[in-house]
């Protein structure tokens, strides 16, 4: 797990200089960088509790899916979050040209001037801060990227909850983990 987290971090850093990053590559990077850690922690708990191999795999899958949902939510919060609630400057991913799911999906969908503007604003860092964030956010809004990201986040959350439901344990013993998964994805925007 430690090796995977480090690999994910390195891939994320490599993406800064890589052209043509795909959404699948991004999902794999966040799986490594973010999702394997909660997955491994939860699986360790299942192992210590004497869970079956099948339940340990389901627990790992649950953790991986909530980790993926968490990162997509984090990408959303960076653009649409309330800075005072979120705890860090919004728009930072845009300002640093970070290739997030939102950017990559917008790049896939954009045509004409929208695509030109995305590429233009992501070509450097010497732009007026509010102008750059506003221009990129406007493109995301026009292309309904926020709604797609929210749907993807919900898809990962649903997969996680399906895994949790399939674990052979009484529902009351799984409730705290269910609440944890739901709390991750209702963080304020």
C-alpha positions as CSV (number, residue, x, y, z in Angstrom):
1,X,0.0,0.0,0.0
2,X,2.8,2.4,0.9
3,X,4.5,1.6,-2.5
4,X,1.2,2.2,-4.3
5,X,0.5,5.5,-2.6
6,X,4.1,6.7,-3.6
7,X,3.5,5.4,-7.2
8,X,0.3,7.3,-7.3
9,X,1.9,10.5,-6.1
10,X,4.7,10.2,-8.6
11,X,2.2,9.6,-11.4
12,X,0.3,12.7,-10.3
13,X,3.5,14.7,-10.4
14,X,4.4,13.2,-13.9
15,X,1.0,14.3,-15.2
16,X,2.0,17.9,-14.7
17,X,4.4,17.5,-17.7
18,X,2.4,14.9,-19.6
19,X,0.2,15.7,-22.6
20,X,-2.7,13.5,-23.4
21,X,-3.6,12.2,-19.9
22,X,-6.7,10.0,-20.2
23,X,-9.5,9.8,-17.7
24,X,-8.7,6.1,-17.2
25,X,-5.1,7.1,-16.4
26,X,-6.4,9.7,-14.0
27,X,-8.7,7.2,-12.2
28,X,-5.8,4.8,-11.9
29,X,-3.6,7.5,-10.4
30,X,-6.2,8.5,-7.8
31,X,-6.8,4.8,-7.0
32,X,-3.2,4.5,-6.2
33,X,-2.6,7.9,-4.6
34,X,-5.8,8.1,-2.6
35,X,-8.1,5.0,-2.7
36,X,-5.7,2.2,-1.7
37,X,-5.0,3.6,1.7
38,X,-8.6,3.5,3.1
39,X,-9.0,0.2,1.3
40,X,-6.0,-1.4,3.0
41,X,-6.9,0.0,6.4
42,X,-10.4,-1.4,6.2
43,X,-9.1,-4.7,4.9
44,X,-6.7,-4.9,7.9
45,X,-9.7,-4.4,10.2
46,X,-11.6,-7.2,8.4
47,X,-8.5,-9.5,8.7
48,X,-8.1,-8.8,12.4
49,X,-11.8,-9.5,12.9
50,X,-11.4,-12.9,11.3
51,X,-13.5,-12.1,8.2
52,X,-13.5,-14.6,5.3
53,X,-11.4,-14.0,2.2
54,X,-14.5,-13.0,0.3
55,X,-15.4,-10.4,2.9
56,X,-11.9,-9.1,3.1
57,X,-12.0,-8.5,-0.7
58,X,-15.4,-6.8,-0.4
59,X,-14.1,-4.6,2.4
60,X,-11.1,-3.7,0.3
61,X,-13.3,-2.9,-2.7
62,X,-15.6,-0.8,-0.4
63,X,-12.6,1.2,0.7
64,X,-11.3,1.7,-2.8
65,X,-14.6,2.9,-4.0
66,X,-15.1,5.4,-1.2
67,X,-11.6,6.6,-1.8
68,X,-12.3,7.2,-5.5
69,X,-15.6,9.0,-4.6
70,X,-13.7,11.1,-2.0
71,X,-11.1,12.2,-4.6
72,X,-13.8,13.2,-7.2
73,X,-15.5,15.2,-4.4
74,X,-12.2,16.8,-3.6
75,X,-11.8,17.8,-7.2
76,X,-15.3,19.3,-7.1
77,X,-14.6,21.2,-3.9
78,X,-11.5,22.7,-5.3
79,X,-13.6,24.4,-8.0
80,X,-17.0,24.8,-6.4
81,X,-16.3,24.7,-2.7
82,X,-16.7,27.4,-0.1
83,X,-13.1,28.4,0.8
84,X,-13.9,29.0,4.4
85,X,-15.6,25.6,4.8
86,X,-13.2,23.6,2.5
87,X,-10.2,24.9,4.3
88,X,-8.0,25.7,1.2
89,X,-8.1,28.2,-1.6
90,X,-10.7,27.2,-4.2
91,X,-9.5,27.2,-7.8
92,X,-6.0,26.1,-6.9
93,X,-6.1,23.1,-9.2
94,X,-7.1,25.4,-12.1
95,X,-4.4,27.9,-11.2
96,X,-1.7,25.2,-11.1
97,X,-2.9,23.5,-14.3
98,X,-3.6,20.3,-12.4
99,X,-5.2,17.7,-14.6
100,X,-8.2,16.7,-12.6
101,X,-11.1,14.6,-13.6
102,X,-13.1,17.8,-14.3
103,X,-10.5,19.2,-16.6
104,X,-9.9,15.9,-18.4
105,X,-13.7,15.4,-19.0
106,X,-14.1,19.0,-20.1
107,X,-11.2,18.5,-22.6
108,X,-13.0,15.4,-23.9
109,X,-16.3,17.2,-24.4
110,X,-15.2,20.7,-25.4
111,X,-15.2,21.8,-29.0
112,X,-14.3,25.0,-30.8
113,X,-13.7,28.1,-28.7
114,X,-14.3,26.2,-25.4
115,X,-11.5,23.7,-26.2
116,X,-9.2,26.5,-27.4
117,X,-9.9,28.4,-24.1
118,X,-9.3,25.3,-22.0
119,X,-5.9,24.7,-23.7
120,X,-5.0,28.3,-23.6
121,X,-5.6,28.8,-19.9
122,X,-3.9,25.5,-19.1
123,X,-0.9,26.5,-21.2
124,X,0.6,28.7,-18.4
125,X,0.3,30.2,-15.0
126,X,0.8,33.9,-15.7
127,X,-2.9,34.8,-15.9
128,X,-5.1,37.0,-13.8
129,X,-6.2,34.6,-11.0
130,X,-9.9,35.4,-11.0
131,X,-10.1,35.6,-14.8
132,X,-8.5,32.1,-15.2
133,X,-10.6,30.4,-12.6
134,X,-13.8,32.1,-13.9
135,X,-13.1,31.2,-17.5
136,X,-12.4,27.5,-16.7
137,X,-15.4,27.3,-14.3
138,X,-17.7,28.8,-16.9
139,X,-16.6,26.1,-19.4
140,X,-17.2,23.4,-16.8
141,X,-20.6,24.9,-16.1
142,X,-21.5,25.1,-19.8
143,X,-20.4,21.5,-20.4
144,X,-22.2,20.3,-17.2
145,X,-18.9,18.8,-15.9
146,X,-20.0,19.4,-12.3
147,X,-23.1,17.2,-12.8
148,X,-21.1,14.5,-14.4
149,X,-18.6,14.5,-11.6
150,X,-21.3,14.3,-9.0
151,X,-22.9,11.4,-10.9
152,X,-19.5,9.6,-11.0
153,X,-18.9,10.2,-7.3
154,X,-22.4,8.8,-6.6
155,X,-21.6,5.8,-8.8
156,X,-18.4,5.0,-6.8
157,X,-20.4,5.5,-3.6
158,X,-23.1,3.2,-4.7
159,X,-20.5,0.5,-5.6
160,X,-19.0,0.9,-2.2
161,X,-22.4,0.5,-0.4
162,X,-23.2,-2.5,-2.6
163,X,-19.9,-4.1,-1.5
164,X,-20.7,-3.2,2.1
165,X,-24.2,-4.8,1.8
166,X,-22.6,-8.0,0.4
167,X,-20.3,-8.4,3.4
168,X,-21.4,-11.3,5.7
169,X,-21.9,-9.3,8.9
170,X,-24.9,-8.0,10.8
171,X,-26.1,-4.6,9.5
172,X,-25.7,-3.0,12.9
173,X,-21.9,-3.9,12.8
174,X,-21.6,-2.2,9.4
175,X,-23.5,0.9,10.2
176,X,-20.6,3.0,11.4
177,X,-18.7,2.3,8.2
178,X,-21.8,3.1,6.2
179,X,-22.1,6.5,8.0
180,X,-18.4,7.1,7.3
181,X,-18.9,6.5,3.6
182,X,-21.9,8.8,3.4
183,X,-20.2,11.5,5.4
184,X,-17.2,11.7,3.0
185,X,-19.5,12.6,0.2
186,X,-21.7,15.2,1.9
187,X,-18.8,17.5,2.6
188,X,-20.0,21.0,1.9
189,X,-19.5,22.7,-1.4
